[in-house]
Amino acid sequence: MTTIERITTPRIRIFDTTLRDGEQSPGCSMSPPQKLVMARALDELGVDIIETGFPASSQSDREAMALIGRELRRPSLSLAVLSRCLQADIETSARALEAAANPRLHVFLSTSPLHREHKLRMTREQVLESVHRHVALARSYIDDVEFSAEDATRTELDYLIEVSRVAIAAGATTINLPDTVGFTTPEEIRTMFQQVIAGVADVPNAGNVIFSAHCHNDLGLAVANSLAAIEGGARQVECTVNGIGERAGNCSLEEIAMVLKVRQAFYEQDTAIDTPRIVGTSQLLQRLVGMPVQRNKAIVGANAFAHESGIHQHGMLRHRGTYEIMRPEDVGWENSQMVLGRHSGRAAVEARLRALGFWLEEDELKLVFEQFKGLCEQQRVVTDADLQTLMQGGSNAQGYRLASMTISDVGSRANALVELSDPDGNRVAETAQGDGPVDALFGALSAATGVQLMLDSYHVHSVGIGADARGEANLSVRHEGVEYDGTGTSKDIIEASALAWLDVANRLLRQRQANAGVSTEAPATATA
């Protein structure tokens, strides 16, 4: 048995359940080796507790716990597994935890009237007896026992207090009051924690018990409710990277950590999270489970520190604090992105040109800005390579263009034939086979252009409605270790996919051209 040293510093424990509750999100299951990779990243991130899985549910979860327990030995890190209030579950979980340096056994039982009647078919008294018996059993195996009152926020307050008193008396060291279905509001959950904590104060050892919040995001309030729980006395938050989890997901680790960091003067609490590792950890999870975050996701979304609006860009150029409340470097981004698009103003374009070495007079800048606006009508984003091409006179602005493509089935595989117009106007045709039409298409495009891209994520969706609807393809790829995003739009989603691939390939080709010694100086009228 291992005794867990209690945290006395004013900070919130981060209980990460990415590998358990997060993995229960449809399409997010991980193999034991993948869980080990993610657990290493969570350990480096600085989480306090990693919940590795539900051993009684599968051999895979038992194997994952064994792998993680043998490797991760940081003294301040606890490894937890989940168990129902069943003797067989608890015994299985205790065996699974044998490899852990600091094990935690997490047991749960529903307490709300809805769950008692329709799920458990148990009376209030039967639930209380089960909580006492199984928490005590868990404590006989492991010193650190967490009890969760499932569906706590829909449980009668007096009964929730009674359940918590019984669990503490039986040996629970952490009491978790979950908002299992994302039903509560900040004011309600704040009051609930305050009253439950006050209601158990006279139970022996209650002063050493940590109260925990586990909030789901069904109404989009998981982070707000977790913060309110902290205001009510919770000192542990259960969360997941990128907010993945059942249904609409869980409280997002990166969001709760950064709220407490940015607003530390208000909450007077912090975490042990090494925040510059947040983006890298988020991107690792996206690669492991194949679930990208939306671009406007707080903290880790591609647009979190990106600015396209001319007004915002002008403010950022004067002082970054005008439109950013934290530094991108503090969460793992390299820097803020001044995205040049049709909403950008002259100040942002001029600043980017200067960064590239082009210093223009007023009339020259006016001409280039008009050309820039014209290019924005053809593509959503204008890159540095696009600006350099404008300064070179626009000779290769189009790059490779799609002339035609044919997709067909070849047995169990797909065959793609693409015909492109290269930057010089010549026709290039190539074929490739793949596991599906998109795989074959990308193979043919790679053969035709000579550009090798490693696909990280790919998705398509509809833009517009009715007869005007189009398909938009978005992909994230890596080339020589650098990540690039591409977008393409067309009535045909396969064609949109090809355009998204060429969006990235043409950017890389322009960069390659510049690196090979093509002049990047401005026209004769500009001063470089």
Disulfide bonds with the S-S distance in Angstrom:
none
